[in-house]
Amino acid sequence: MGTLDDLRNQRAERAEFEAKIAEVDARTRESVAAAFDEGLHWEAIAEATGFSKARVYQVRKGTRQ
């Protein structure tokens, strides 16, 4: 296997990782929305996700995916 084959394989591997990250991000958005629907405070959501207050609200609003 040559260098170009390595690069092609790495591109394919990256695409797989990016697809998985997109799936996790979508589930996280759903879970953040559900947490607010359940009446949880933003601080609890931030602690669970590791997000800042601003990021929690961005995810909630669907801005800055």
PyMOL Python script that loads the backbone (N, CA, C, O; Angstrom):
from pymol import cmd

cmd.read_pdbstr("""\
ATOM      1  N   MET A   1       0.850  -1.174   0.000  1.00  0.00           N
ATOM      2  CA  MET A   1       0.000   0.000   0.000  1.00  0.00           C
ATOM      3  C   MET A   1       0.894   1.234   0.000  1.00  0.00           C
ATOM      4  O   MET A   1       1.866   1.316   0.750  1.00  0.00           O
ATOM      5  N   GLY A   2       0.548   2.179  -0.847  1.00  0.00           N
ATOM      6  CA  GLY A   2       1.361   3.370  -0.977  1.00  0.00           C
ATOM      7  C   GLY A   2       0.780   4.554  -0.215  1.00  0.00           C
ATOM      8  O   GLY A   2      -0.256   4.460   0.443  1.00  0.00           O
ATOM      9  N   THR A   3       1.474   5.642  -0.329  1.00  0.00           N
ATOM     10  CA  THR A   3       1.081   6.861   0.372  1.00  0.00           C
ATOM     11  C   THR A   3      -0.293   7.347  -0.057  1.00  0.00           C
ATOM     12  O   THR A   3      -1.085   7.782   0.779  1.00  0.00           O
ATOM     13  N   LEU A   4      -0.585   7.279  -1.350  1.00  0.00           N
ATOM     14  CA  LEU A   4      -1.900   7.724  -1.819  1.00  0.00           C
ATOM     15  C   LEU A   4      -3.012   6.842  -1.269  1.00  0.00           C
ATOM     16  O   LEU A   4      -4.091   7.335  -0.943  1.00  0.00           O
ATOM     17  N   ASP A   5      -2.762   5.559  -1.164  1.00  0.00           N
ATOM     18  CA  ASP A   5      -3.745   4.662  -0.562  1.00  0.00           C
ATOM     19  C   ASP A   5      -3.949   5.010   0.911  1.00  0.00           C
ATOM     20  O   ASP A   5      -5.076   4.993   1.407  1.00  0.00           O
ATOM     21  N   ASP A   6      -2.865   5.323   1.603  1.00  0.00           N
ATOM     22  CA  ASP A   6      -2.966   5.755   3.004  1.00  0.00           C
ATOM     23  C   ASP A   6      -3.847   6.997   3.122  1.00  0.00           C
ATOM     24  O   ASP A   6      -4.714   7.079   3.992  1.00  0.00           O
ATOM     25  N   LEU A   7      -3.611   7.955   2.240  1.00  0.00           N
ATOM     26  CA  LEU A   7      -4.398   9.189   2.273  1.00  0.00           C
ATOM     27  C   LEU A   7      -5.871   8.923   1.982  1.00  0.00           C
ATOM     28  O   LEU A   7      -6.741   9.513   2.624  1.00  0.00           O
ATOM     29  N   ARG A   8      -6.160   8.059   1.039  1.00  0.00           N
ATOM     30  CA  ARG A   8      -7.548   7.707   0.730  1.00  0.00           C
ATOM     31  C   ARG A   8      -8.228   7.030   1.925  1.00  0.00           C
ATOM     32  O   ARG A   8      -9.376   7.320   2.260  1.00  0.00           O
ATOM     33  N   ASN A   9      -7.495   6.139   2.542  1.00  0.00           N
ATOM     34  CA  ASN A   9      -8.041   5.455   3.723  1.00  0.00           C
ATOM     35  C   ASN A   9      -8.285   6.420   4.869  1.00  0.00           C
ATOM     36  O   ASN A   9      -9.286   6.311   5.577  1.00  0.00           O
ATOM     37  N   GLN A  10      -7.379   7.359   5.052  1.00  0.00           N
ATOM     38  CA  GLN A  10      -7.532   8.355   6.114  1.00  0.00           C
ATOM     39  C   GLN A  10      -8.732   9.261   5.835  1.00  0.00           C
ATOM     40  O   GLN A  10      -9.452   9.649   6.755  1.00  0.00           O
ATOM     41  N   ARG A  11      -8.938   9.593   4.566  1.00  0.00           N
ATOM     42  CA  ARG A  11     -10.102  10.403   4.203  1.00  0.00           C
ATOM     43  C   ARG A  11     -11.386   9.646   4.542  1.00  0.00           C
ATOM     44  O   ARG A  11     -12.318  10.224   5.099  1.00  0.00           O
ATOM     45  N   ALA A  12     -11.435   8.382   4.214  1.00  0.00           N
ATOM     46  CA  ALA A  12     -12.612   7.566   4.511  1.00  0.00           C
ATOM     47  C   ALA A  12     -12.826   7.434   6.024  1.00  0.00           C
ATOM     48  O   ALA A  12     -13.953   7.515   6.513  1.00  0.00           O
ATOM     49  N   GLU A  13     -11.740   7.233   6.742  1.00  0.00           N
ATOM     50  CA  GLU A  13     -11.826   7.124   8.195  1.00  0.00           C
ATOM     51  C   GLU A  13     -12.340   8.422   8.806  1.00  0.00           C
ATOM     52  O   GLU A  13     -13.171   8.402   9.714  1.00  0.00           O
ATOM     53  N   ARG A  14     -11.838   9.557   8.301  1.00  0.00           N
ATOM     54  CA  ARG A  14     -12.290  10.859   8.792  1.00  0.00           C
ATOM     55  C   ARG A  14     -13.791  11.031   8.539  1.00  0.00           C
ATOM     56  O   ARG A  14     -14.509  11.524   9.409  1.00  0.00           O
ATOM     57  N   ALA A  15     -14.260  10.636   7.380  1.00  0.00           N
ATOM     58  CA  ALA A  15     -15.681  10.754   7.050  1.00  0.00           C
ATOM     59  C   ALA A  15     -16.529   9.934   8.031  1.00  0.00           C
ATOM     60  O   ALA A  15     -17.593  10.382   8.459  1.00  0.00           O
ATOM     61  N   GLU A  16     -16.063   8.749   8.379  1.00  0.00           N
ATOM     62  CA  GLU A  16     -16.777   7.908   9.351  1.00  0.00           C
ATOM     63  C   GLU A  16     -16.852   8.601  10.706  1.00  0.00           C
ATOM     64  O   GLU A  16     -17.911   8.628  11.334  1.00  0.00           O
ATOM     65  N   PHE A  17     -15.728   9.164  11.159  1.00  0.00           N
ATOM     66  CA  PHE A  17     -15.697   9.862  12.449  1.00  0.00           C
ATOM     67  C   PHE A  17     -16.620  11.083  12.427  1.00  0.00           C
ATOM     68  O   PHE A  17     -17.344  11.335  13.391  1.00  0.00           O
ATOM     69  N   GLU A  18     -16.593  11.834  11.335  1.00  0.00           N
ATOM     70  CA  GLU A  18     -17.441  13.016  11.234  1.00  0.00           C
ATOM     71  C   GLU A  18     -18.916  12.643  11.263  1.00  0.00           C
ATOM     72  O   GLU A  18     -19.721  13.364  11.853  1.00  0.00           O
ATOM     73  N   ALA A  19     -19.281  11.539  10.643  1.00  0.00           N
ATOM     74  CA  ALA A  19     -20.669  11.069  10.665  1.00  0.00           C
ATOM     75  C   ALA A  19     -21.068  10.681  12.087  1.00  0.00           C
ATOM     76  O   ALA A  19     -22.173  10.993  12.531  1.00  0.00           O
ATOM     77  N   LYS A  20     -20.193  10.017  12.781  1.00  0.00           N
ATOM     78  CA  LYS A  20     -20.480   9.619  14.169  1.00  0.00           C
ATOM     79  C   LYS A  20     -20.619  10.848  15.068  1.00  0.00           C
ATOM     80  O   LYS A  20     -21.511  10.901  15.914  1.00  0.00           O
ATOM     81  N   ILE A  21     -19.748  11.825  14.886  1.00  0.00           N
ATOM     82  CA  ILE A  21     -19.829  13.057  15.668  1.00  0.00           C
ATOM     83  C   ILE A  21     -21.152  13.762  15.402  1.00  0.00           C
ATOM     84  O   ILE A  21     -21.780  14.270  16.331  1.00  0.00           O
ATOM     85  N   ALA A  22     -21.576  13.798  14.155  1.00  0.00           N
ATOM     86  CA  ALA A  22     -22.857  14.426  13.808  1.00  0.00           C
ATOM     87  C   ALA A  22     -24.017  13.710  14.513  1.00  0.00           C
ATOM     88  O   ALA A  22     -24.955  14.360  14.976  1.00  0.00           O
ATOM     89  N   GLU A  23     -23.957  12.396  14.594  1.00  0.00           N
ATOM     90  CA  GLU A  23     -24.987  11.625  15.300  1.00  0.00           C
ATOM     91  C   GLU A  23     -25.010  11.979  16.785  1.00  0.00           C
ATOM     92  O   GLU A  23     -26.077  12.202  17.359  1.00  0.00           O
ATOM     93  N   VAL A  24     -23.845  12.029  17.397  1.00  0.00           N
ATOM     94  CA  VAL A  24     -23.756  12.352  18.825  1.00  0.00           C
ATOM     95  C   VAL A  24     -24.248  13.779  19.065  1.00  0.00           C
ATOM     96  O   VAL A  24     -24.966  14.029  20.033  1.00  0.00           O
ATOM     97  N   ASP A  25     -23.873  14.701  18.206  1.00  0.00           N
ATOM     98  CA  ASP A  25     -24.318  16.087  18.341  1.00  0.00           C
ATOM     99  C   ASP A  25     -25.842  16.179  18.262  1.00  0.00           C
ATOM    100  O   ASP A  25     -26.456  16.916  19.034  1.00  0.00           O
ATOM    101  N   ALA A  26     -26.447  15.451  17.352  1.00  0.00           N
ATOM    102  CA  ALA A  26     -27.903  15.468  17.220  1.00  0.00           C
ATOM    103  C   ALA A  26     -28.572  14.928  18.483  1.00  0.00           C
ATOM    104  O   ALA A  26     -29.557  15.494  18.958  1.00  0.00           O
ATOM    105  N   ARG A  27     -28.042  13.844  19.019  1.00  0.00           N
ATOM    106  CA  ARG A  27     -28.598  13.283  20.261  1.00  0.00           C
ATOM    107  C   ARG A  27     -28.419  14.250  21.421  1.00  0.00           C
ATOM    108  O   ARG A  27     -29.292  14.369  22.280  1.00  0.00           O
ATOM    109  N   THR A  28     -27.284  14.940  21.443  1.00  0.00           N
ATOM    110  CA  THR A  28     -27.041  15.917  22.507  1.00  0.00           C
ATOM    111  C   THR A  28     -28.049  17.053  22.423  1.00  0.00           C
ATOM    112  O   THR A  28     -28.592  17.474  23.445  1.00  0.00           O
ATOM    113  N   ARG A  29     -28.308  17.560  21.208  1.00  0.00           N
ATOM    114  CA  ARG A  29     -29.305  18.626  21.049  1.00  0.00           C
ATOM    115  C   ARG A  29     -30.669  18.158  21.557  1.00  0.00           C
ATOM    116  O   ARG A  29     -31.367  18.899  22.250  1.00  0.00           O
ATOM    117  N   GLU A  30     -31.043  16.933  21.211  1.00  0.00           N
ATOM    118  CA  GLU A  30     -32.323  16.384  21.667  1.00  0.00           C
ATOM    119  C   GLU A  30     -32.356  16.271  23.191  1.00  0.00           C
ATOM    120  O   GLU A  30     -33.367  16.585  23.820  1.00  0.00           O
ATOM    121  N   SER A  31     -31.261  15.828  23.773  1.00  0.00           N
ATOM    122  CA  SER A  31     -31.210  15.644  25.226  1.00  0.00           C
ATOM    123  C   SER A  31     -31.224  16.978  25.966  1.00  0.00           C
ATOM    124  O   SER A  31     -31.842  17.093  27.024  1.00  0.00           O
ATOM    125  N   VAL A  32     -30.551  17.979  25.420  1.00  0.00           N
ATOM    126  CA  VAL A  32     -30.575  19.303  26.043  1.00  0.00           C
ATOM    127  C   VAL A  32     -32.001  19.852  26.010  1.00  0.00           C
ATOM    128  O   VAL A  32     -32.482  20.386  27.010  1.00  0.00           O
ATOM    129  N   ALA A  33     -32.671  19.726  24.877  1.00  0.00           N
ATOM    130  CA  ALA A  33     -34.057  20.181  24.782  1.00  0.00           C
ATOM    131  C   ALA A  33     -34.931  19.432  25.779  1.00  0.00           C
ATOM    132  O   ALA A  33     -35.767  20.041  26.447  1.00  0.00           O
ATOM    133  N   ALA A  34     -34.750  18.134  25.886  1.00  0.00           N
ATOM    134  CA  ALA A  34     -35.535  17.323  26.825  1.00  0.00           C
ATOM    135  C   ALA A  34     -35.259  17.747  28.268  1.00  0.00           C
ATOM    136  O   ALA A  34     -36.172  17.791  29.093  1.00  0.00           O
ATOM    137  N   ALA A  35     -34.015  18.054  28.562  1.00  0.00           N
ATOM    138  CA  ALA A  35     -33.660  18.477  29.920  1.00  0.00           C
ATOM    139  C   ALA A  35     -34.388  19.773  30.281  1.00  0.00           C
ATOM    140  O   ALA A  35     -34.917  19.901  31.385  1.00  0.00           O
ATOM    141  N   PHE A  36     -34.417  20.729  29.358  1.00  0.00           N
ATOM    142  CA  PHE A  36     -35.163  21.965  29.621  1.00  0.00           C
ATOM    143  C   PHE A  36     -36.648  21.670  29.754  1.00  0.00           C
ATOM    144  O   PHE A  36     -37.310  22.235  30.624  1.00  0.00           O
ATOM    145  N   ASP A  37     -37.188  20.790  28.903  1.00  0.00           N
ATOM    146  CA  ASP A  37     -38.604  20.423  28.977  1.00  0.00           C
ATOM    147  C   ASP A  37     -38.944  19.800  30.330  1.00  0.00           C
ATOM    148  O   ASP A  37     -40.057  19.952  30.834  1.00  0.00           O
ATOM    149  N   GLU A  38     -37.972  19.098  30.907  1.00  0.00           N
ATOM    150  CA  GLU A  38     -38.177  18.470  32.221  1.00  0.00           C
ATOM    151  C   GLU A  38     -38.015  19.469  33.359  1.00  0.00           C
ATOM    152  O   GLU A  38     -38.218  19.131  34.525  1.00  0.00           O
ATOM    153  N   GLY A  39     -37.646  20.706  33.015  1.00  0.00           N
ATOM    154  CA  GLY A  39     -37.513  21.741  34.033  1.00  0.00           C
ATOM    155  C   GLY A  39     -36.144  21.809  34.686  1.00  0.00           C
ATOM    156  O   GLY A  39     -35.974  22.472  35.709  1.00  0.00           O
ATOM    157  N   LEU A  40     -35.174  21.133  34.106  1.00  0.00           N
ATOM    158  CA  LEU A  40     -33.838  21.170  34.685  1.00  0.00           C
ATOM    159  C   LEU A  40     -33.204  22.539  34.463  1.00  0.00           C
ATOM    160  O   LEU A  40     -33.437  23.182  33.439  1.00  0.00           O
ATOM    161  N   HIS A  41     -32.415  22.970  35.416  1.00  0.00           N
ATOM    162  CA  HIS A  41     -31.745  24.269  35.366  1.00  0.00           C
ATOM    163  C   HIS A  41     -30.547  24.187  34.431  1.00  0.00           C
ATOM    164  O   HIS A  41     -29.924  23.135  34.287  1.00  0.00           O
ATOM    165  N   TRP A  42     -30.235  25.313  33.798  1.00  0.00           N
ATOM    166  CA  TRP A  42     -29.118  25.322  32.850  1.00  0.00           C
ATOM    167  C   TRP A  42     -27.818  24.876  33.496  1.00  0.00           C
ATOM    168  O   TRP A  42     -26.981  24.265  32.832  1.00  0.00           O
ATOM    169  N   GLU A  43     -27.627  25.170  34.795  1.00  0.00           N
ATOM    170  CA  GLU A  43     -26.385  24.785  35.473  1.00  0.00           C
ATOM    171  C   GLU A  43     -26.225  23.271  35.530  1.00  0.00           C
ATOM    172  O   GLU A  43     -25.122  22.753  35.360  1.00  0.00           O
ATOM    173  N   ALA A  44     -27.327  22.561  35.769  1.00  0.00           N
ATOM    174  CA  ALA A  44     -27.268  21.091  35.803  1.00  0.00           C
ATOM    175  C   ALA A  44     -26.938  20.550  34.413  1.00  0.00           C
ATOM    176  O   ALA A  44     -26.167  19.601  34.271  1.00  0.00           O
ATOM    177  N   ILE A  45     -27.531  21.167  33.392  1.00  0.00           N
ATOM    178  CA  ILE A  45     -27.273  20.734  32.018  1.00  0.00           C
ATOM    179  C   ILE A  45     -25.822  21.018  31.650  1.00  0.00           C
ATOM    180  O   ILE A  45     -25.159  20.187  31.030  1.00  0.00           O
ATOM    181  N   ALA A  46     -25.333  22.189  32.033  1.00  0.00           N
ATOM    182  CA  ALA A  46     -23.939  22.551  31.751  1.00  0.00           C
ATOM    183  C   ALA A  46     -22.972  21.586  32.424  1.00  0.00           C
ATOM    184  O   ALA A  46     -21.976  21.175  31.828  1.00  0.00           O
ATOM    185  N   GLU A  47     -23.268  21.232  33.652  1.00  0.00           N
ATOM    186  CA  GLU A  47     -22.387  20.299  34.377  1.00  0.00           C
ATOM    187  C   GLU A  47     -22.374  18.935  33.698  1.00  0.00           C
ATOM    188  O   GLU A  47     -21.321  18.311  33.565  1.00  0.00           O
ATOM    189  N   ALA A  48     -23.539  18.479  33.270  1.00  0.00           N
ATOM    190  CA  ALA A  48     -23.638  17.153  32.652  1.00  0.00           C
ATOM    191  C   ALA A  48     -22.963  17.105  31.283  1.00  0.00           C
ATOM    192  O   ALA A  48     -22.390  16.083  30.907  1.00  0.00           O
ATOM    193  N   THR A  49     -23.031  18.206  30.542  1.00  0.00           N
ATOM    194  CA  THR A  49     -22.479  18.227  29.191  1.00  0.00           C
ATOM    195  C   THR A  49     -21.048  18.740  29.121  1.00  0.00           C
ATOM    196  O   THR A  49     -20.312  18.441  28.180  1.00  0.00           O
ATOM    197  N   GLY A  50     -20.665  19.518  30.130  1.00  0.00           N
ATOM    198  CA  GLY A  50     -19.358  20.168  30.076  1.00  0.00           C
ATOM    199  C   GLY A  50     -19.402  21.457  29.266  1.00  0.00           C
ATOM    200  O   GLY A  50     -18.358  22.008  28.916  1.00  0.00           O
ATOM    201  N   PHE A  51     -20.614  21.944  28.965  1.00  0.00           N
ATOM    202  CA  PHE A  51     -20.793  23.160  28.190  1.00  0.00           C
ATOM    203  C   PHE A  51     -20.849  24.369  29.118  1.00  0.00           C
ATOM    204  O   PHE A  51     -21.148  24.251  30.306  1.00  0.00           O
ATOM    205  N   SER A  52     -20.556  25.525  28.549  1.00  0.00           N
ATOM    206  CA  SER A  52     -20.757  26.778  29.263  1.00  0.00           C
ATOM    207  C   SER A  52     -22.243  27.128  29.223  1.00  0.00           C
ATOM    208  O   SER A  52     -23.017  26.519  28.484  1.00  0.00           O
ATOM    209  N   LYS A  53     -22.632  28.129  30.036  1.00  0.00           N
ATOM    210  CA  LYS A  53     -24.020  28.592  30.017  1.00  0.00           C
ATOM    211  C   LYS A  53     -24.402  29.020  28.603  1.00  0.00           C
ATOM    212  O   LYS A  53     -25.464  28.654  28.098  1.00  0.00           O
ATOM    213  N   ALA A  54     -23.525  29.800  27.970  1.00  0.00           N
ATOM    214  CA  ALA A  54     -23.813  30.289  26.619  1.00  0.00           C
ATOM    215  C   ALA A  54     -24.007  29.129  25.647  1.00  0.00           C
ATOM    216  O   ALA A  54     -24.914  29.155  24.815  1.00  0.00           O
ATOM    217  N   ARG A  55     -23.163  28.124  25.753  1.00  0.00           N
ATOM    218  CA  ARG A  55     -23.258  26.983  24.835  1.00  0.00           C
ATOM    219  C   ARG A  55     -24.544  26.195  25.066  1.00  0.00           C
ATOM    220  O   ARG A  55     -25.171  25.738  24.110  1.00  0.00           O
ATOM    221  N   VAL A  56     -24.940  26.033  26.329  1.00  0.00           N
ATOM    222  CA  VAL A  56     -26.186  25.330  26.637  1.00  0.00           C
ATOM    223  C   VAL A  56     -27.347  26.017  25.924  1.00  0.00           C
ATOM    224  O   VAL A  56     -28.187  25.354  25.315  1.00  0.00           O
ATOM    225  N   TYR A  57     -27.393  27.344  26.000  1.00  0.00           N
ATOM    226  CA  TYR A  57     -28.485  28.079  25.366  1.00  0.00           C
ATOM    227  C   TYR A  57     -28.369  28.083  23.846  1.00  0.00           C
ATOM    228  O   TYR A  57     -29.387  28.096  23.154  1.00  0.00           O
ATOM    229  N   GLN A  58     -27.157  28.073  23.319  1.00  0.00           N
ATOM    230  CA  GLN A  58     -26.978  27.946  21.865  1.00  0.00           C
ATOM    231  C   GLN A  58     -27.546  26.618  21.385  1.00  0.00           C
ATOM    232  O   GLN A  58     -28.259  26.564  20.383  1.00  0.00           O
ATOM    233  N   VAL A  59     -27.228  25.554  22.100  1.00  0.00           N
ATOM    234  CA  VAL A  59     -27.727  24.225  21.727  1.00  0.00           C
ATOM    235  C   VAL A  59     -29.241  24.201  21.829  1.00  0.00           C
ATOM    236  O   VAL A  59     -29.922  23.656  20.960  1.00  0.00           O
ATOM    237  N   ARG A  60     -29.768  24.798  22.898  1.00  0.00           N
ATOM    238  CA  ARG A  60     -31.218  24.831  23.094  1.00  0.00           C
ATOM    239  C   ARG A  60     -31.908  25.543  21.927  1.00  0.00           C
ATOM    240  O   ARG A  60     -32.929  25.077  21.421  1.00  0.00           O
ATOM    241  N   LYS A  61     -31.340  26.672  21.509  1.00  0.00           N
ATOM    242  CA  LYS A  61     -31.940  27.471  20.424  1.00  0.00           C
ATOM    243  C   LYS A  61     -31.643  26.905  19.043  1.00  0.00           C
ATOM    244  O   LYS A  61     -32.319  27.249  18.073  1.00  0.00           O
ATOM    245  N   GLY A  62     -30.637  26.037  18.946  1.00  0.00           N
ATOM    246  CA  GLY A  62     -30.275  25.485  17.649  1.00  0.00           C
ATOM    247  C   GLY A  62     -29.352  26.390  16.869  1.00  0.00           C
ATOM    248  O   GLY A  62     -29.198  26.228  15.658  1.00  0.00           O
ATOM    249  N   THR A  63     -28.734  27.342  17.547  1.00  0.00           N
ATOM    250  CA  THR A  63     -27.784  28.233  16.867  1.00  0.00           C
ATOM    251  C   THR A  63     -26.386  27.686  17.009  1.00  0.00           C
ATOM    252  O   THR A  63     -26.085  26.961  17.957  1.00  0.00           O
ATOM    253  N   ARG A  64     -25.530  28.035  16.066  1.00  0.00           N
ATOM    254  CA  ARG A  64     -24.126  27.630  16.079  1.00  0.00           C
ATOM    255  C   ARG A  64     -23.964  26.140  16.275  1.00  0.00           C
ATOM    256  O   ARG A  64     -23.383  25.687  17.260  1.00  0.00           O
ATOM    257  N   GLN A  65     -24.481  25.391  15.333  1.00  0.00           N
ATOM    258  CA  GLN A  65     -24.394  23.944  15.388  1.00  0.00           C
ATOM    259  C   GLN A  65     -22.966  23.568  15.436  1.00  0.00           C
ATOM    260  O   GLN A  65     -22.642  22.381  15.486  1.00  0.00           O
TER     261      GLN A  65
END
""", "prot")
cmd.dss("prot")
cmd.show_as("cartoon", "prot")
cmd.util.cbc("prot")
cmd.orient("prot")
